[in-house]
Amino acid sequence: MDGIEITPARREDATRLYWALSCLSRDLGDCHATGPDDLLRHGFSDPPAFLALLASRNDETLGALVASPVFSTTRGGAGLYVSDLWVSERARGAGLGKRLLAAAPALAPEDWTVTFLKLAVYHDNPGARRLYERLGFEPRGDETVFDLQGPALANLRKRS
């Protein structure tokens, strides 16, 4: 897969990023609730809620990565939570996922020292799990991921 260029996503790339993330949702059988306007509003505002990379060759989008900044006092610094990583079927097996992950820390502002990448993987996605383990990612047995959304989040907001 020679000739693939990985670049930070820009405002004018929102439609391409949306397409890539839609493909990821389709590949995983997930609901896709984000539209191009959501990406523009949240990813290309000041400050942005996420940072993104696109991998392409010529005009073909072959991969995407979306990450959000996190800070950990126990890890001693800033990190990136990789929420989305997609590689097109045509490019799978050529190391593009690894290249996208390797490029992710450079998305952070210059004055940050990114000390870790964090991500979650679905239990029914053994291929992704193998990739992450080969790269040195380790499951955190001492953590349980919790989500708060919808009515529960609205109730919490009302109580504060």
Backbone as CSV, one residue per row, in Angstrom:
resi,resn,N_x,N_y,N_z,CA_x,CA_y,CA_z,C_x,C_y,C_z
1,MET,0.828,-1.181,0.000,0.000,0.000,0.000,0.879,1.253,0.000
2,ASP,1.759,1.339,-0.971,2.623,2.509,-1.088,1.834,3.743,-1.481
3,GLY,2.388,4.886,-1.151,1.796,6.141,-1.552,0.676,6.634,-0.668
4,ILE,0.454,5.994,0.474,-0.601,6.441,1.391,-0.054,7.571,2.248
5,GLU,-0.785,8.660,2.273,-0.406,9.830,3.058,-1.350,9.962,4.247
6,ILE,-0.784,10.197,5.420,-1.575,10.415,6.634,-1.444,11.884,7.003
7,THR,-2.596,12.559,7.102,-2.605,13.989,7.396,-3.657,14.300,8.457
8,PRO,-3.440,15.363,9.239,-4.491,15.791,10.164,-5.723,16.237,9.370
9,ALA,-6.889,15.866,9.864,-8.135,16.289,9.220,-8.323,17.783,9.437
10,ARG,-8.770,18.444,8.390,-9.068,19.877,8.448,-10.573,20.062,8.272
11,ARG,-11.019,21.260,8.529,-12.446,21.595,8.406,-13.004,21.136,7.060
12,GLU,-12.278,21.356,5.997,-12.764,20.982,4.669,-12.777,19.464,4.444
13,ASP,-12.220,18.704,5.393,-12.230,17.239,5.308,-13.402,16.618,6.058
14,ALA,-14.283,17.419,6.615,-15.365,16.885,7.462,-16.223,15.862,6.730
15,THR,-16.505,16.079,5.457,-17.324,15.127,4.706,-16.591,13.805,4.518
16,ARG,-15.300,13.868,4.209,-14.496,12.631,4.081,-14.414,11.899,5.411
17,LEU,-14.209,12.649,6.485,-14.141,12.038,7.811,-15.476,11.389,8.152
18,TYR,-16.556,12.078,7.870,-17.887,11.520,8.102,-18.063,10.212,7.328
19,TRP,-17.664,10.191,6.077,-17.784,8.974,5.266,-16.995,7.830,5.893
20,ALA,-15.746,8.085,6.291,-14.909,7.041,6.890,-15.522,6.519,8.188
21,LEU,-16.028,7.418,9.033,-16.627,6.993,10.300,-17.937,6.247,10.069
22,SER,-18.664,6.608,9.019,-19.869,5.856,8.646,-19.495,4.434,8.232
23,CYS,-18.402,4.301,7.496,-17.924,2.962,7.108,-17.552,2.151,8.337
24,LEU,-16.891,2.780,9.311,-16.547,2.087,10.550,-17.801,1.591,11.250
25,SER,-18.789,2.451,11.387,-20.046,2.051,12.035,-20.689,0.888,11.299
26,ARG,-20.718,0.971,9.980,-21.286,-0.117,9.175,-20.509,-1.417,9.392
27,ASP,-19.177,-1.339,9.350,-18.345,-2.533,9.525,-18.567,-3.189,10.879
28,LEU,-18.823,-2.367,11.913,-19.013,-2.894,13.268,-20.474,-3.229,13.576
29,GLY,-21.384,-2.856,12.675,-22.806,-3.055,12.932,-23.340,-2.087,13.970
30,ASP,-22.692,-0.934,14.078,-23.084,0.084,15.067,-24.085,1.069,14.464
31,CYS,-24.824,1.697,15.347,-25.646,2.851,14.981,-24.690,3.997,14.681
32,HIS,-25.032,4.831,13.712,-24.187,5.989,13.404,-25.018,7.241,13.620
33,ALA,-24.782,7.921,14.728,-25.621,9.045,15.128,-24.989,10.405,14.855
34,THR,-23.791,10.433,14.278,-23.083,11.685,14.044,-23.176,12.078,12.580
35,GLY,-23.508,13.338,12.344,-23.553,13.860,10.977,-22.374,14.768,10.701
36,PRO,-22.195,15.159,9.447,-21.083,16.054,9.104,-21.108,17.363,9.898
37,ASP,-22.299,17.901,10.164,-22.382,19.145,10.941,-21.889,18.947,12.365
38,ASP,-22.149,17.757,12.940,-21.645,17.457,14.280,-20.118,17.446,14.280
39,LEU,-19.536,16.862,13.251,-18.074,16.821,13.158,-17.510,18.235,13.033
40,LEU,-18.131,19.050,12.211,-17.665,20.439,12.073,-17.762,21.187,13.397
41,ARG,-18.895,21.073,14.063,-19.134,21.815,15.307,-18.198,21.369,16.425
42,HIS,-17.972,20.080,16.540,-17.198,19.573,17.681,-15.710,19.383,17.401
43,GLY,-15.367,19.070,16.176,-13.969,18.777,15.892,-13.168,19.933,15.334
44,PHE,-13.875,20.942,14.839,-13.160,22.034,14.194,-13.551,23.368,14.809
45,SER,-13.830,23.335,16.108,-14.140,24.534,16.881,-12.937,24.843,17.757
46,ASP,-13.069,25.855,18.593,-11.968,26.201,19.481,-12.468,26.229,20.916
47,PRO,-12.093,25.317,21.772,-11.178,24.207,21.503,-11.930,23.032,20.873
48,PRO,-11.228,22.205,20.126,-11.893,21.057,19.515,-12.153,19.951,20.540
49,ALA,-13.245,19.235,20.358,-13.565,18.103,21.232,-12.799,16.854,20.811
50,PHE,-12.325,16.835,19.572,-11.540,15.700,19.096,-10.546,16.168,18.047
51,LEU,-9.583,15.315,17.800,-8.574,15.506,16.766,-8.698,14.316,15.825
52,ALA,-8.352,14.483,14.565,-8.548,13.381,13.625,-7.434,13.328,12.590
53,LEU,-7.207,12.126,12.093,-6.275,11.871,11.005,-7.029,11.207,9.865
54,LEU,-6.593,11.471,8.648,-7.114,10.774,7.479,-5.943,10.165,6.727
55,ALA,-6.145,8.959,6.245,-5.155,8.284,5.413,-5.731,8.186,4.014
56,SER,-4.965,8.626,3.039,-5.486,8.600,1.673,-4.361,8.372,0.675
57,ARG,-4.778,7.891,-0.461,-3.889,7.761,-1.610,-4.638,8.376,-2.777
58,ASN,-4.038,9.387,-3.374,-4.722,10.173,-4.405,-6.001,10.724,-3.789
59,ASP,-7.146,10.438,-4.339,-8.404,10.955,-3.798,-9.170,9.912,-2.993
60,GLU,-8.565,8.760,-2.759,-9.256,7.674,-2.062,-8.943,7.693,-0.568
61,THR,-9.982,7.764,0.260,-9.817,7.713,1.710,-9.703,6.250,2.117
62,LEU,-8.599,5.896,2.773,-8.319,4.510,3.135,-8.329,4.267,4.636
63,GLY,-8.340,5.337,5.434,-8.338,5.150,6.876,-8.617,6.445,7.605
64,ALA,-8.998,6.303,8.863,-9.269,7.473,9.706,-9.042,7.103,11.167
65,LEU,-8.681,8.099,11.940,-8.517,7.958,13.382,-9.093,9.200,14.036
66,VAL,-9.866,9.000,15.099,-10.407,10.105,15.898,-9.949,9.880,17.336
67,ALA,-9.399,10.927,17.943,-8.914,10.839,19.319,-9.275,12.108,20.073
68,SER,-9.484,11.958,21.366,-9.798,13.088,22.234,-8.739,13.198,23.321
69,PRO,-8.423,14.417,23.724,-7.431,14.591,24.780,-7.952,14.104,26.131
70,VAL,-7.063,13.508,26.892,-7.354,13.093,28.267,-6.127,13.434,29.116
71,PHE,-6.343,13.530,30.398,-5.235,13.773,31.312,-5.339,12.783,32.446
72,SER,-4.214,12.239,32.855,-4.206,11.252,33.930,-3.168,11.624,34.977
73,THR,-3.628,11.826,36.200,-2.687,12.085,37.281,-1.916,10.830,37.648
74,THR,-2.512,9.649,37.459,-1.812,8.408,37.793,-0.783,8.026,36.734
75,ARG,-0.955,8.508,35.530,0.011,8.221,34.465,0.968,9.385,34.267
76,GLY,0.726,10.462,34.963,1.645,11.578,34.956,1.655,12.415,33.703
77,GLY,0.506,12.551,33.055,0.511,13.449,31.909,-0.686,13.314,31.008
78,ALA,-0.520,13.925,29.862,-1.580,13.955,28.852,-1.566,12.678,28.032
79,GLY,-2.730,12.363,27.507,-2.863,11.219,26.623,-3.931,11.490,25.592
80,LEU,-4.130,10.511,24.752,-5.184,10.581,23.753,-6.037,9.329,23.865
81,TYR,-7.346,9.534,23.895,-8.289,8.427,23.861,-8.710,8.240,22.413
82,VAL,-8.310,7.131,21.834,-8.657,6.826,20.447,-10.054,6.207,20.451
83,SER,-11.026,6.993,20.017,-12.413,6.520,20.025,-12.783,5.803,18.741
84,ASP,-12.110,6.130,17.653,-12.442,5.538,16.359,-11.173,5.303,15.556
85,LEU,-11.051,4.103,15.025,-9.951,3.756,14.123,-10.535,2.891,13.028
86,TRP,-10.431,3.369,11.791,-10.980,2.624,10.656,-9.943,2.522,9.554
87,VAL,-9.841,1.326,8.996,-9.017,1.075,7.820,-9.906,0.380,6.803
88,SER,-9.902,0.881,5.580,-10.747,0.289,4.541,-10.345,-1.159,4.292
89,GLU,-11.288,-1.925,3.846,-11.027,-3.336,3.567,-9.873,-3.492,2.575
90,ARG,-9.790,-2.594,1.611,-8.710,-2.647,0.609,-7.325,-2.478,1.229
91,ALA,-7.241,-1.764,2.349,-5.943,-1.456,2.939,-5.615,-2.312,4.163
92,ARG,-6.536,-3.170,4.570,-6.286,-3.978,5.774,-5.141,-4.965,5.545
93,GLY,-4.372,-5.163,6.616,-3.252,-6.093,6.566,-1.959,-5.464,6.077
94,ALA,-1.990,-4.186,5.753,-0.800,-3.509,5.233,-0.142,-2.593,6.268
95,GLY,-0.600,-2.650,7.519,0.011,-1.849,8.575,-0.515,-0.430,8.695
96,LEU,-1.629,-0.120,8.039,-2.148,1.244,8.087,-2.698,1.589,9.470
97,GLY,-3.339,0.651,10.146,-3.820,0.912,11.502,-2.674,1.288,12.424
98,LYS,-1.588,0.566,12.321,-0.392,0.867,13.125,0.140,2.254,12.785
99,ARG,0.180,2.592,11.511,0.672,3.911,11.095,-0.218,5.027,11.627
100,LEU,-1.529,4.837,11.584,-2.441,5.847,12.121,-2.235,6.025,13.624
101,LEU,-2.128,4.915,14.349,-1.901,5.008,15.794,-0.557,5.675,16.109
102,ALA,0.470,5.361,15.333,1.789,5.958,15.546,1.772,7.463,15.286
103,ALA,0.924,7.899,14.360,0.840,9.317,14.027,-0.023,10.105,15.008
104,ALA,-0.847,9.431,15.788,-1.802,10.108,16.671,-1.154,11.070,17.672
105,PRO,-0.067,10.709,18.361,0.492,11.652,19.343,0.891,13.003,18.745
106,ALA,1.239,13.037,17.479,1.623,14.298,16.844,0.436,15.248,16.673
107,LEU,-0.791,14.755,16.869,-1.971,15.616,16.801,-2.060,16.568,17.988
108,ALA,-1.455,16.175,19.101,-1.536,16.979,20.324,-0.769,18.285,20.150
109,PRO,-1.168,19.308,20.896,-0.416,20.570,20.846,1.060,20.359,21.178
110,GLU,1.909,21.208,20.630,3.360,21.062,20.796,3.818,21.039,22.243
111,ASP,3.132,21.775,23.114,3.593,21.875,24.491,3.121,20.713,25.372
112,TRP,2.401,19.767,24.795,2.008,18.568,25.529,3.105,17.514,25.413
113,THR,3.158,16.665,26.420,3.932,15.446,26.313,2.934,14.306,26.416
114,VAL,2.632,13.691,25.293,1.667,12.587,25.288,2.366,11.360,25.866
115,THR,1.871,10.913,27.019,2.494,9.782,27.706,1.757,8.465,27.491
116,PHE,0.555,8.520,26.887,-0.174,7.269,26.657,-1.266,7.446,25.612
117,LEU,-1.610,6.347,24.991,-2.802,6.220,24.149,-3.727,5.257,24.860
118,LYS,-4.995,5.535,24.801,-5.992,4.690,25.437,-7.085,4.412,24.414
119,LEU,-7.634,3.219,24.452,-8.744,2.878,23.567,-9.539,1.742,24.172
120,ALA,-10.685,1.514,23.606,-11.532,0.387,24.008,-11.792,-0.440,22.755
121,VAL,-11.991,-1.720,22.950,-12.264,-2.608,21.820,-13.458,-3.485,22.170
122,TYR,-14.323,-3.696,21.194,-15.480,-4.564,21.410,-15.020,-5.995,21.658
123,HIS,-15.726,-6.688,22.535,-15.401,-8.080,22.834,-15.503,-8.964,21.599
124,ASP,-16.412,-8.615,20.687,-16.621,-9.455,19.501,-15.791,-8.988,18.300
125,ASN,-14.661,-8.316,18.564,-13.772,-7.864,17.497,-12.353,-8.390,17.757
126,PRO,-12.155,-9.709,17.603,-10.850,-10.284,17.925,-9.721,-9.793,17.024
127,GLY,-10.025,-9.428,15.782,-8.985,-8.917,14.890,-8.385,-7.626,15.413
128,ALA,-9.240,-6.712,15.864,-8.748,-5.453,16.429,-7.972,-5.721,17.712
129,ARG,-8.476,-6.605,18.513,-7.784,-6.938,19.773,-6.377,-7.468,19.500
130,ARG,-6.246,-8.363,18.498,-4.924,-8.898,18.156,-3.985,-7.778,17.704
131,LEU,-4.502,-6.854,16.887,-3.673,-5.733,16.434,-3.162,-4.942,17.632
132,TYR,-4.059,-4.561,18.520,-3.658,-3.739,19.656,-2.670,-4.472,20.561
133,GLU,-2.892,-5.746,20.779,-1.963,-6.517,21.620,-0.590,-6.640,20.954
134,ARG,-0.557,-6.842,19.629,0.733,-6.905,18.908,1.506,-5.597,19.053
135,LEU,0.783,-4.483,19.110,1.427,-3.179,19.229,1.842,-2.859,20.660
136,GLY,1.443,-3.686,21.631,1.822,-3.465,23.018,0.729,-2.902,23.902
137,PHE,-0.464,-2.656,23.359,-1.586,-2.238,24.212,-1.916,-3.382,25.162
138,GLU,-2.263,-3.032,26.377,-2.620,-4.040,27.381,-3.979,-3.717,27.975
139,PRO,-4.799,-4.753,28.215,-6.078,-4.501,28.886,-5.825,-4.014,30.309
140,ARG,-6.651,-3.104,30.767,-6.525,-2.594,32.128,-7.500,-3.368,33.003
141,GLY,-7.022,-4.403,33.633,-7.867,-5.234,34.474,-8.389,-4.521,35.698
142,ASP,-7.756,-3.404,36.052,-8.173,-2.670,37.239,-9.192,-1.571,36.931
143,GLU,-9.699,-1.526,35.688,-10.667,-0.511,35.307,-11.934,-1.145,34.745
144,THR,-13.040,-0.498,34.991,-14.304,-0.832,34.351,-14.807,0.439,33.704
145,VAL,-15.182,0.361,32.453,-15.667,1.536,31.732,-17.146,1.724,32.047
146,PHE,-17.508,2.924,32.455,-18.898,3.284,32.715,-19.303,4.391,31.749
147,ASP,-20.535,4.373,31.309,-21.106,5.438,30.481,-22.312,6.019,31.195
148,LEU,-22.498,7.304,31.044,-23.696,7.986,31.534,-24.218,8.801,30.371
149,GLN,-25.456,8.532,29.973,-26.012,9.222,28.809,-27.527,9.288,28.910
150,GLY,-28.125,9.954,27.956,-29.584,10.029,27.865,-30.233,10.583,29.108
151,PRO,-31.350,9.967,29.543,-32.082,10.473,30.714,-31.234,10.501,31.992
152,ALA,-30.350,9.537,32.157,-29.517,9.532,33.361,-28.598,10.748,33.401
153,LEU,-28.036,11.124,32.268,-27.194,12.323,32.198,-28.037,13.572,32.447
154,ALA,-29.215,13.624,31.863,-30.105,14.776,32.077,-30.479,14.897,33.550
155,ASN,-30.738,13.782,34.208,-31.056,13.812,35.643,-29.874,14.302,36.469
156,LEU,-28.689,13.875,36.125,-27.501,14.328,36.848,-27.336,15.839,36.702
157,ARG,-27.519,16.329,35.500,-27.406,17.776,35.271,-28.422,18.549,36.100
158,LYS,-29.630,18.025,36.231,-30.671,18.699,37.005,-30.305,18.775,38.486
159,ARG,-29.558,17.796,38.970,-29.223,17.720,40.389,-28.070,18.631,40.781
160,SER,-27.340,19.147,39.830,-26.159,19.949,40.207,-26.475,21.402,40.382
